[in-house]
Amino acid sequence: MKNGKNLTRTQKLVLLSRGLDPKERLISKKLPDMWLLVHRRTNRTFELWFDKTISSIRKYSDTATQLG
């Protein structure tokens, strides 16, 4: 059984944007490109992967809109 930690507010918002219920998940491991989540009741693990190229493009486009 993995020991999960409660989610932060930002992590909850990320899970909501991915269509997952943050009330049912705990975070077990946080890597730069992947989070390992644990379900509260069933203790099943779930890997949530991130694409670095998309997030870097999003950060660039956000700063470009703020500047001009």
mmCIF file of the N, C-alpha and C atoms, coordinates in Angstrom:
data_MODEL
# 
_entry.id   MODEL 
# 
loop_
_atom_site.group_PDB 
_atom_site.id 
_atom_site.type_symbol 
_atom_site.label_atom_id 
_atom_site.label_alt_id 
_atom_site.label_comp_id 
_atom_site.label_asym_id 
_atom_site.label_entity_id 
_atom_site.label_seq_id 
_atom_site.pdbx_PDB_ins_code 
_atom_site.Cartn_x 
_atom_site.Cartn_y 
_atom_site.Cartn_z 
_atom_site.occupancy 
_atom_site.B_iso_or_equiv 
_atom_site.pdbx_formal_charge 
_atom_site.auth_seq_id 
_atom_site.auth_comp_id 
_atom_site.auth_asym_id 
_atom_site.auth_atom_id 
_atom_site.pdbx_PDB_model_num 
ATOM 1   N N  . MET A 1 1  ? 0.839   -1.183 0.000   1.00 0.00 ? 1  MET A N  1 
ATOM 2   C CA . MET A 1 1  ? 0.000   0.000  0.000   1.00 0.00 ? 1  MET A CA 1 
ATOM 3   C C  . MET A 1 1  ? 0.882   1.242  0.000   1.00 0.00 ? 1  MET A C  1 
ATOM 4   N N  . LYS A 1 2  ? 0.586   2.163  -0.894  1.00 0.00 ? 2  LYS A N  1 
ATOM 5   C CA . LYS A 1 2  ? 1.338   3.413  -0.999  1.00 0.00 ? 2  LYS A CA 1 
ATOM 6   C C  . LYS A 1 2  ? 0.785   4.425  -0.005  1.00 0.00 ? 2  LYS A C  1 
ATOM 7   N N  . ASN A 1 3  ? 1.679   5.223  0.554   1.00 0.00 ? 3  ASN A N  1 
ATOM 8   C CA . ASN A 1 3  ? 1.261   6.289  1.453   1.00 0.00 ? 3  ASN A CA 1 
ATOM 9   C C  . ASN A 1 3  ? 1.071   7.555  0.641   1.00 0.00 ? 3  ASN A C  1 
ATOM 10  N N  . GLY A 1 4  ? -0.160  8.005  0.525   1.00 0.00 ? 4  GLY A N  1 
ATOM 11  C CA . GLY A 1 4  ? -0.455  9.204  -0.239  1.00 0.00 ? 4  GLY A CA 1 
ATOM 12  C C  . GLY A 1 4  ? -0.570  10.422 0.657   1.00 0.00 ? 4  GLY A C  1 
ATOM 13  N N  . LYS A 1 5  ? -0.343  11.578 0.065   1.00 0.00 ? 5  LYS A N  1 
ATOM 14  C CA . LYS A 1 5  ? -0.467  12.854 0.767   1.00 0.00 ? 5  LYS A CA 1 
ATOM 15  C C  . LYS A 1 5  ? -1.645  13.622 0.182   1.00 0.00 ? 5  LYS A C  1 
ATOM 16  N N  . ASN A 1 6  ? -2.198  14.506 0.969   1.00 0.00 ? 6  ASN A N  1 
ATOM 17  C CA . ASN A 1 6  ? -3.297  15.346 0.487   1.00 0.00 ? 6  ASN A CA 1 
ATOM 18  C C  . ASN A 1 6  ? -2.806  16.268 -0.619  1.00 0.00 ? 6  ASN A C  1 
ATOM 19  N N  . LEU A 1 7  ? -3.701  16.606 -1.518  1.00 0.00 ? 7  LEU A N  1 
ATOM 20  C CA . LEU A 1 7  ? -3.370  17.458 -2.649  1.00 0.00 ? 7  LEU A CA 1 
ATOM 21  C C  . LEU A 1 7  ? -3.363  18.924 -2.246  1.00 0.00 ? 7  LEU A C  1 
ATOM 22  N N  . THR A 1 8  ? -2.537  19.702 -2.925  1.00 0.00 ? 8  THR A N  1 
ATOM 23  C CA . THR A 1 8  ? -2.562  21.153 -2.751  1.00 0.00 ? 8  THR A CA 1 
ATOM 24  C C  . THR A 1 8  ? -3.668  21.723 -3.633  1.00 0.00 ? 8  THR A C  1 
ATOM 25  N N  . ARG A 1 9  ? -3.933  22.987 -3.481  1.00 0.00 ? 9  ARG A N  1 
ATOM 26  C CA . ARG A 1 9  ? -4.998  23.626 -4.264  1.00 0.00 ? 9  ARG A CA 1 
ATOM 27  C C  . ARG A 1 9  ? -4.684  23.570 -5.764  1.00 0.00 ? 9  ARG A C  1 
ATOM 28  N N  . THR A 1 10 ? -3.443  23.837 -6.121  1.00 0.00 ? 10 THR A N  1 
ATOM 29  C CA . THR A 1 10 ? -3.043  23.804 -7.529  1.00 0.00 ? 10 THR A CA 1 
ATOM 30  C C  . THR A 1 10 ? -3.177  22.398 -8.101  1.00 0.00 ? 10 THR A C  1 
ATOM 31  N N  . GLN A 1 11 ? -2.783  21.392 -7.332  1.00 0.00 ? 11 GLN A N  1 
ATOM 32  C CA . GLN A 1 11 ? -2.904  20.010 -7.790  1.00 0.00 ? 11 GLN A CA 1 
ATOM 33  C C  . GLN A 1 11 ? -4.367  19.620 -7.977  1.00 0.00 ? 11 GLN A C  1 
ATOM 34  N N  . LYS A 1 12 ? -5.234  20.105 -7.101  1.00 0.00 ? 12 LYS A N  1 
ATOM 35  C CA . LYS A 1 12 ? -6.673  19.840 -7.253  1.00 0.00 ? 12 LYS A CA 1 
ATOM 36  C C  . LYS A 1 12 ? -7.207  20.441 -8.543  1.00 0.00 ? 12 LYS A C  1 
ATOM 37  N N  . LEU A 1 13 ? -6.767  21.648 -8.874  1.00 0.00 ? 13 LEU A N  1 
ATOM 38  C CA . LEU A 1 13 ? -7.209  22.289 -10.101 1.00 0.00 ? 13 LEU A CA 1 
ATOM 39  C C  . LEU A 1 13 ? -6.719  21.536 -11.336 1.00 0.00 ? 13 LEU A C  1 
ATOM 40  N N  . VAL A 1 14 ? -5.510  21.004 -11.274 1.00 0.00 ? 14 VAL A N  1 
ATOM 41  C CA . VAL A 1 14 ? -4.989  20.213 -12.393 1.00 0.00 ? 14 VAL A CA 1 
ATOM 42  C C  . VAL A 1 14 ? -5.825  18.951 -12.576 1.00 0.00 ? 14 VAL A C  1 
ATOM 43  N N  . LEU A 1 15 ? -6.158  18.282 -11.486 1.00 0.00 ? 15 LEU A N  1 
ATOM 44  C CA . LEU A 1 15 ? -6.975  17.071 -11.587 1.00 0.00 ? 15 LEU A CA 1 
ATOM 45  C C  . LEU A 1 15 ? -8.366  17.389 -12.127 1.00 0.00 ? 15 LEU A C  1 
ATOM 46  N N  . LEU A 1 16 ? -8.949  18.493 -11.696 1.00 0.00 ? 16 LEU A N  1 
ATOM 47  C CA . LEU A 1 16 ? -10.262 18.882 -12.212 1.00 0.00 ? 16 LEU A CA 1 
ATOM 48  C C  . LEU A 1 16 ? -10.208 19.163 -13.712 1.00 0.00 ? 16 LEU A C  1 
ATOM 49  N N  . SER A 1 17 ? -9.124  19.783 -14.168 1.00 0.00 ? 17 SER A N  1 
ATOM 50  C CA . SER A 1 17 ? -9.000  20.072 -15.596 1.00 0.00 ? 17 SER A CA 1 
ATOM 51  C C  . SER A 1 17 ? -8.816  18.799 -16.415 1.00 0.00 ? 17 SER A C  1 
ATOM 52  N N  . ARG A 1 18 ? -8.311  17.737 -15.775 1.00 0.00 ? 18 ARG A N  1 
ATOM 53  C CA . ARG A 1 18 ? -8.142  16.451 -16.454 1.00 0.00 ? 18 ARG A CA 1 
ATOM 54  C C  . ARG A 1 18 ? -9.366  15.548 -16.313 1.00 0.00 ? 18 ARG A C  1 
ATOM 55  N N  . GLY A 1 19 ? -10.398 16.023 -15.612 1.00 0.00 ? 19 GLY A N  1 
ATOM 56  C CA . GLY A 1 19 ? -11.620 15.238 -15.470 1.00 0.00 ? 19 GLY A CA 1 
ATOM 57  C C  . GLY A 1 19 ? -11.579 14.216 -14.350 1.00 0.00 ? 19 GLY A C  1 
ATOM 58  N N  . LEU A 1 20 ? -10.683 14.404 -13.382 1.00 0.00 ? 20 LEU A N  1 
ATOM 59  C CA . LEU A 1 20 ? -10.573 13.489 -12.237 1.00 0.00 ? 20 LEU A CA 1 
ATOM 60  C C  . LEU A 1 20 ? -11.111 14.173 -10.984 1.00 0.00 ? 20 LEU A C  1 
ATOM 61  N N  . ASP A 1 21 ? -11.642 13.380 -10.071 1.00 0.00 ? 21 ASP A N  1 
ATOM 62  C CA . ASP A 1 21 ? -12.198 13.905 -8.827  1.00 0.00 ? 21 ASP A CA 1 
ATOM 63  C C  . ASP A 1 21 ? -11.084 14.006 -7.789  1.00 0.00 ? 21 ASP A C  1 
ATOM 64  N N  . PRO A 1 22 ? -10.689 15.218 -7.383  1.00 0.00 ? 22 PRO A N  1 
ATOM 65  C CA . PRO A 1 22 ? -9.604  15.350 -6.411  1.00 0.00 ? 22 PRO A CA 1 
ATOM 66  C C  . PRO A 1 22 ? -9.964  14.843 -5.021  1.00 0.00 ? 22 PRO A C  1 
ATOM 67  N N  . LYS A 1 23 ? -11.257 14.710 -4.727  1.00 0.00 ? 23 LYS A N  1 
ATOM 68  C CA . LYS A 1 23 ? -11.653 14.198 -3.416  1.00 0.00 ? 23 LYS A CA 1 
ATOM 69  C C  . LYS A 1 23 ? -11.337 12.712 -3.275  1.00 0.00 ? 23 LYS A C  1 
ATOM 70  N N  . GLU A 1 24 ? -11.179 12.025 -4.392  1.00 0.00 ? 24 GLU A N  1 
ATOM 71  C CA . GLU A 1 24 ? -10.937 10.583 -4.380  1.00 0.00 ? 24 GLU A CA 1 
ATOM 72  C C  . GLU A 1 24 ? -9.469  10.220 -4.565  1.00 0.00 ? 24 GLU A C  1 
ATOM 73  N N  . ARG A 1 25 ? -8.573  11.201 -4.707  1.00 0.00 ? 25 ARG A N  1 
ATOM 74  C CA . ARG A 1 25 ? -7.178  10.918 -5.023  1.00 0.00 ? 25 ARG A CA 1 
ATOM 75  C C  . ARG A 1 25 ? -6.237  11.490 -3.974  1.00 0.00 ? 25 ARG A C  1 
ATOM 76  N N  . LEU A 1 26 ? -5.116  10.803 -3.795  1.00 0.00 ? 26 LEU A N  1 
ATOM 77  C CA . LEU A 1 26 ? -3.990  11.270 -2.993  1.00 0.00 ? 26 LEU A CA 1 
ATOM 78  C C  . LEU A 1 26 ? -2.764  11.231 -3.884  1.00 0.00 ? 26 LEU A C  1 
ATOM 79  N N  . ILE A 1 27 ? -1.786  12.092 -3.625  1.00 0.00 ? 27 ILE A N  1 
ATOM 80  C CA . ILE A 1 27 ? -0.574  12.084 -4.429  1.00 0.00 ? 27 ILE A CA 1 
ATOM 81  C C  . ILE A 1 27 ? 0.510   11.302 -3.691  1.00 0.00 ? 27 ILE A C  1 
ATOM 82  N N  . SER A 1 28 ? 1.095   10.339 -4.402  1.00 0.00 ? 28 SER A N  1 
ATOM 83  C CA . SER A 1 28 ? 2.112   9.490  -3.806  1.00 0.00 ? 28 SER A CA 1 
ATOM 84  C C  . SER A 1 28 ? 3.513   9.914  -4.222  1.00 0.00 ? 28 SER A C  1 
ATOM 85  N N  . LYS A 1 29 ? 3.670   10.299 -5.491  1.00 0.00 ? 29 LYS A N  1 
ATOM 86  C CA . LYS A 1 29 ? 4.973   10.697 -5.994  1.00 0.00 ? 29 LYS A CA 1 
ATOM 87  C C  . LYS A 1 29 ? 4.783   11.807 -7.016  1.00 0.00 ? 29 LYS A C  1 
ATOM 88  N N  . LYS A 1 30 ? 5.619   12.843 -6.935  1.00 0.00 ? 30 LYS A N  1 
ATOM 89  C CA . LYS A 1 30 ? 5.524   13.961 -7.865  1.00 0.00 ? 30 LYS A CA 1 
ATOM 90  C C  . LYS A 1 30 ? 6.865   14.125 -8.565  1.00 0.00 ? 30 LYS A C  1 
ATOM 91  N N  . LEU A 1 31 ? 6.875   13.822 -9.854  1.00 0.00 ? 31 LEU A N  1 
ATOM 92  C CA . LEU A 1 31 ? 8.052   14.003 -10.696 1.00 0.00 ? 31 LEU A CA 1 
ATOM 93  C C  . LEU A 1 31 ? 7.774   15.145 -11.665 1.00 0.00 ? 31 LEU A C  1 
ATOM 94  N N  . PRO A 1 32 ? 8.799   15.683 -12.333 1.00 0.00 ? 32 PRO A N  1 
ATOM 95  C CA . PRO A 1 32 ? 8.566   16.796 -13.258 1.00 0.00 ? 32 PRO A CA 1 
ATOM 96  C C  . PRO A 1 32 ? 7.602   16.476 -14.402 1.00 0.00 ? 32 PRO A C  1 
ATOM 97  N N  . ASP A 1 33 ? 7.583   15.230 -14.863 1.00 0.00 ? 33 ASP A N  1 
ATOM 98  C CA . ASP A 1 33 ? 6.721   14.887 -15.996 1.00 0.00 ? 33 ASP A CA 1 
ATOM 99  C C  . ASP A 1 33 ? 5.622   13.892 -15.651 1.00 0.00 ? 33 ASP A C  1 
ATOM 100 N N  . MET A 1 34 ? 5.498   13.488 -14.370 1.00 0.00 ? 34 MET A N  1 
ATOM 101 C CA . MET A 1 34 ? 4.500   12.490 -13.999 1.00 0.00 ? 34 MET A CA 1 
ATOM 102 C C  . MET A 1 34 ? 4.160   12.594 -12.510 1.00 0.00 ? 34 MET A C  1 
ATOM 103 N N  . TRP A 1 35 ? 2.873   12.423 -12.203 1.00 0.00 ? 35 TRP A N  1 
ATOM 104 C CA . TRP A 1 35 ? 2.432   12.285 -10.810 1.00 0.00 ? 35 TRP A CA 1 
ATOM 105 C C  . TRP A 1 35 ? 1.901   10.883 -10.637 1.00 0.00 ? 35 TRP A C  1 
ATOM 106 N N  . LEU A 1 36 ? 2.203   10.265 -9.505  1.00 0.00 ? 36 LEU A N  1 
ATOM 107 C CA . LEU A 1 36 ? 1.640   8.974  -9.161  1.00 0.00 ? 36 LEU A CA 1 
ATOM 108 C C  . LEU A 1 36 ? 0.544   9.220  -8.125  1.00 0.00 ? 36 LEU A C  1 
ATOM 109 N N  . LEU A 1 37 ? -0.694  8.930  -8.518  1.00 0.00 ? 37 LEU A N  1 
ATOM 110 C CA . LEU A 1 37 ? -1.847  9.169  -7.660  1.00 0.00 ? 37 LEU A CA 1 
ATOM 111 C C  . LEU A 1 37 ? -2.374  7.853  -7.108  1.00 0.00 ? 37 LEU A C  1 
ATOM 112 N N  . VAL A 1 38 ? -2.954  7.902  -5.916  1.00 0.00 ? 38 VAL A N  1 
ATOM 113 C CA . VAL A 1 38 ? -3.530  6.725  -5.274  1.00 0.00 ? 38 VAL A CA 1 
ATOM 114 C C  . VAL A 1 38 ? -4.994  7.027  -4.976  1.00 0.00 ? 38 VAL A C  1 
ATOM 115 N N  . HIS A 1 39 ? -5.863  6.074  -5.308  1.00 0.00 ? 39 HIS A N  1 
ATOM 116 C CA . HIS A 1 39 ? -7.285  6.225  -5.003  1.00 0.00 ? 39 HIS A CA 1 
ATOM 117 C C  . HIS A 1 39 ? -7.481  6.014  -3.507  1.00 0.00 ? 39 HIS A C  1 
ATOM 118 N N  . ARG A 1 40 ? -8.293  6.843  -2.873  1.00 0.00 ? 40 ARG A N  1 
ATOM 119 C CA . ARG A 1 40 ? -8.466  6.784  -1.418  1.00 0.00 ? 40 ARG A CA 1 
ATOM 120 C C  . ARG A 1 40 ? -9.058  5.472  -0.928  1.00 0.00 ? 40 ARG A C  1 
ATOM 121 N N  . ARG A 1 41 ? -10.048 4.950  -1.636  1.00 0.00 ? 41 ARG A N  1 
ATOM 122 C CA . ARG A 1 41 ? -10.748 3.751  -1.153  1.00 0.00 ? 41 ARG A CA 1 
ATOM 123 C C  . ARG A 1 41 ? -10.160 2.448  -1.666  1.00 0.00 ? 41 ARG A C  1 
ATOM 124 N N  . THR A 1 42 ? -9.797  2.414  -2.946  1.00 0.00 ? 42 THR A N  1 
ATOM 125 C CA . THR A 1 42 ? -9.364  1.149  -3.546  1.00 0.00 ? 42 THR A CA 1 
ATOM 126 C C  . THR A 1 42 ? -7.859  0.949  -3.516  1.00 0.00 ? 42 THR A C  1 
ATOM 127 N N  . ASN A 1 43 ? -7.089  1.995  -3.198  1.00 0.00 ? 43 ASN A N  1 
ATOM 128 C CA . ASN A 1 43 ? -5.626  1.971  -3.180  1.00 0.00 ? 43 ASN A CA 1 
ATOM 129 C C  . ASN A 1 43 ? -5.015  1.632  -4.535  1.00 0.00 ? 43 ASN A C  1 
ATOM 130 N N  . ARG A 1 44 ? -5.768  1.821  -5.606  1.00 0.00 ? 44 ARG A N  1 
ATOM 131 C CA . ARG A 1 44 ? -5.213  1.638  -6.942  1.00 0.00 ? 44 ARG A CA 1 
ATOM 132 C C  . ARG A 1 44 ? -4.380  2.855  -7.309  1.00 0.00 ? 44 ARG A C  1 
ATOM 133 N N  . THR A 1 45 ? -3.273  2.605  -8.011  1.00 0.00 ? 45 THR A N  1 
ATOM 134 C CA . THR A 1 45 ? -2.409  3.702  -8.430  1.00 0.00 ? 45 THR A CA 1 
ATOM 135 C C  . THR A 1 45 ? -2.759  4.138  -9.852  1.00 0.00 ? 45 THR A C  1 
ATOM 136 N N  . PHE A 1 46 ? -2.486  5.397  -10.139 1.00 0.00 ? 46 PHE A N  1 
ATOM 137 C CA . PHE A 1 46 ? -2.786  5.987  -11.430 1.00 0.00 ? 46 PHE A CA 1 
ATOM 138 C C  . PHE A 1 46 ? -1.667  6.962  -11.767 1.00 0.00 ? 46 PHE A C  1 
ATOM 139 N N  . GLU A 1 47 ? -1.108  6.837  -12.967 1.00 0.00 ? 47 GLU A N  1 
ATOM 140 C CA . GLU A 1 47 ? -0.049  7.737  -13.395 1.00 0.00 ? 47 GLU A CA 1 
ATOM 141 C C  . GLU A 1 47 ? -0.649  8.847  -14.249 1.00 0.00 ? 47 GLU A C  1 
ATOM 142 N N  . LEU A 1 48 ? -0.358  10.075 -13.883 1.00 0.00 ? 48 LEU A N  1 
ATOM 143 C CA . LEU A 1 48 ? -0.818  11.239 -14.638 1.00 0.00 ? 48 LEU A CA 1 
ATOM 144 C C  . LEU A 1 48 ? 0.409   11.864 -15.281 1.00 0.00 ? 48 LEU A C  1 
ATOM 145 N N  . TRP A 1 49 ? 0.500   11.771 -16.605 1.00 0.00 ? 49 TRP A N  1 
ATOM 146 C CA . TRP A 1 49 ? 1.669   12.239 -17.348 1.00 0.00 ? 49 TRP A CA 1 
ATOM 147 C C  . TRP A 1 49 ? 1.445   13.640 -17.885 1.00 0.00 ? 49 TRP A C  1 
ATOM 148 N N  . PHE A 1 50 ? 2.533   14.399 -17.959 1.00 0.00 ? 50 PHE A N  1 
ATOM 149 C CA . PHE A 1 50 ? 2.510   15.752 -18.487 1.00 0.00 ? 50 PHE A CA 1 
ATOM 150 C C  . PHE A 1 50 ? 3.451   15.833 -19.677 1.00 0.00 ? 50 PHE A C  1 
ATOM 151 N N  . ASP A 1 51 ? 3.071   16.630 -20.672 1.00 0.00 ? 51 ASP A N  1 
ATOM 152 C CA . ASP A 1 51 ? 3.906   16.859 -21.835 1.00 0.00 ? 51 ASP A CA 1 
ATOM 153 C C  . ASP A 1 51 ? 4.617   18.188 -21.642 1.00 0.00 ? 51 ASP A C  1 
ATOM 154 N N  . LYS A 1 52 ? 5.933   18.153 -21.520 1.00 0.00 ? 52 LYS A N  1 
ATOM 155 C CA . LYS A 1 52 ? 6.692   19.369 -21.245 1.00 0.00 ? 52 LYS A CA 1 
ATOM 156 C C  . LYS A 1 52 ? 6.630   20.368 -22.394 1.00 0.00 ? 52 LYS A C  1 
ATOM 157 N N  . THR A 1 53 ? 6.550   19.890 -23.621 1.00 0.00 ? 53 THR A N  1 
ATOM 158 C CA . THR A 1 53 ? 6.545   20.816 -24.754 1.00 0.00 ? 53 THR A CA 1 
ATOM 159 C C  . THR A 1 53 ? 5.286   21.671 -24.755 1.00 0.00 ? 53 THR A C  1 
ATOM 160 N N  . ILE A 1 54 ? 4.147   21.098 -24.402 1.00 0.00 ? 54 ILE A N  1 
ATOM 161 C CA . ILE A 1 54 ? 2.896   21.861 -24.378 1.00 0.00 ? 54 ILE A CA 1 
ATOM 162 C C  . ILE A 1 54 ? 2.927   22.899 -23.264 1.00 0.00 ? 54 ILE A C  1 
ATOM 163 N N  . SER A 1 55 ? 3.421   22.519 -22.078 1.00 0.00 ? 55 SER A N  1 
ATOM 164 C CA . SER A 1 55 ? 3.441   23.482 -20.971 1.00 0.00 ? 55 SER A CA 1 
ATOM 165 C C  . SER A 1 55 ? 4.424   24.608 -21.250 1.00 0.00 ? 55 SER A C  1 
ATOM 166 N N  . SER A 1 56 ? 5.549   24.307 -21.918 1.00 0.00 ? 56 SER A N  1 
ATOM 167 C CA . SER A 1 56 ? 6.500   25.374 -22.212 1.00 0.00 ? 56 SER A CA 1 
ATOM 168 C C  . SER A 1 56 ? 5.930   26.316 -23.268 1.00 0.00 ? 56 SER A C  1 
ATOM 169 N N  . ILE A 1 57 ? 5.181   25.784 -24.226 1.00 0.00 ? 57 ILE A N  1 
ATOM 170 C CA . ILE A 1 57 ? 4.537   26.636 -25.230 1.00 0.00 ? 57 ILE A CA 1 
ATOM 171 C C  . ILE A 1 57 ? 3.476   27.496 -24.560 1.00 0.00 ? 57 ILE A C  1 
ATOM 172 N N  . ARG A 1 58 ? 2.717   26.928 -23.629 1.00 0.00 ? 58 ARG A N  1 
ATOM 173 C CA . ARG A 1 58 ? 1.677   27.672 -22.939 1.00 0.00 ? 58 ARG A CA 1 
ATOM 174 C C  . ARG A 1 58 ? 2.293   28.807 -22.124 1.00 0.00 ? 58 ARG A C  1 
ATOM 175 N N  . LYS A 1 59 ? 3.405   28.545 -21.430 1.00 0.00 ? 59 LYS A N  1 
ATOM 176 C CA . LYS A 1 59 ? 4.055   29.590 -20.648 1.00 0.00 ? 59 LYS A CA 1 
ATOM 177 C C  . LYS A 1 59 ? 4.538   30.709 -21.565 1.00 0.00 ? 59 LYS A C  1 
ATOM 178 N N  . TYR A 1 60 ? 5.093   30.353 -22.702 1.00 0.00 ? 60 TYR A N  1 
ATOM 179 C CA . TYR A 1 60 ? 5.583   31.353 -23.644 1.00 0.00 ? 60 TYR A CA 1 
ATOM 180 C C  . TYR A 1 60 ? 4.435   32.195 -24.181 1.00 0.00 ? 60 TYR A C  1 
ATOM 181 N N  . SER A 1 61 ? 3.325   31.567 -24.525 1.00 0.00 ? 61 SER A N  1 
ATOM 182 C CA . SER A 1 61 ? 2.200   32.323 -25.085 1.00 0.00 ? 61 SER A CA 1 
ATOM 183 C C  . SER A 1 61 ? 1.562   33.215 -24.021 1.00 0.00 ? 61 SER A C  1 
ATOM 184 N N  . ASP A 1 62 ? 1.554   32.789 -22.757 1.00 0.00 ? 62 ASP A N  1 
ATOM 185 C CA . ASP A 1 62 ? 1.014   33.628 -21.689 1.00 0.00 ? 62 ASP A CA 1 
ATOM 186 C C  . ASP A 1 62 ? 1.847   34.892 -21.502 1.00 0.00 ? 62 ASP A C  1 
ATOM 187 N N  . THR A 1 63 ? 3.177   34.772 -21.539 1.00 0.00 ? 63 THR A N  1 
ATOM 188 C CA . THR A 1 63 ? 4.019   35.945 -21.360 1.00 0.00 ? 63 THR A CA 1 
ATOM 189 C C  . THR A 1 63 ? 3.940   36.859 -22.561 1.00 0.00 ? 63 THR A C  1 
ATOM 190 N N  . ALA A 1 64 ? 3.759   36.294 -23.754 1.00 0.00 ? 64 ALA A N  1 
ATOM 191 C CA . ALA A 1 64 ? 3.662   37.116 -24.962 1.00 0.00 ? 64 ALA A CA 1 
ATOM 192 C C  . ALA A 1 64 ? 2.379   37.951 -24.945 1.00 0.00 ? 64 ALA A C  1 
ATOM 193 N N  . THR A 1 65 ? 1.292   37.378 -24.442 1.00 0.00 ? 65 THR A N  1 
ATOM 194 C CA . THR A 1 65 ? 0.043   38.150 -24.402 1.00 0.00 ? 65 THR A CA 1 
ATOM 195 C C  . THR A 1 65 ? 0.103   39.245 -23.335 1.00 0.00 ? 65 THR A C  1 
ATOM 196 N N  . GLN A 1 66 ? 0.839   38.996 -22.258 1.00 0.00 ? 66 GLN A N  1 
ATOM 197 C CA . GLN A 1 66 ? 0.948   40.011 -21.210 1.00 0.00 ? 66 GLN A CA 1 
ATOM 198 C C  . GLN A 1 66 ? 1.803   41.190 -21.655 1.00 0.00 ? 66 GLN A C  1 
ATOM 199 N N  . LEU A 1 67 ? 2.791   40.923 -22.493 1.00 0.00 ? 67 LEU A N  1 
ATOM 200 C CA . LEU A 1 67 ? 3.689   41.992 -22.924 1.00 0.00 ? 67 LEU A CA 1 
ATOM 201 C C  . LEU A 1 67 ? 3.046   42.919 -23.954 1.00 0.00 ? 67 LEU A C  1 
ATOM 202 N N  . GLY A 1 68 ? 2.208   42.367 -24.791 1.00 0.00 ? 68 GLY A N  1 
ATOM 203 C CA . GLY A 1 68 ? 1.752   43.201 -25.890 1.00 0.00 ? 68 GLY A CA 1 
ATOM 204 C C  . GLY A 1 68 ? 0.316   43.389 -25.892 1.00 0.00 ? 68 GLY A C  1 
# 
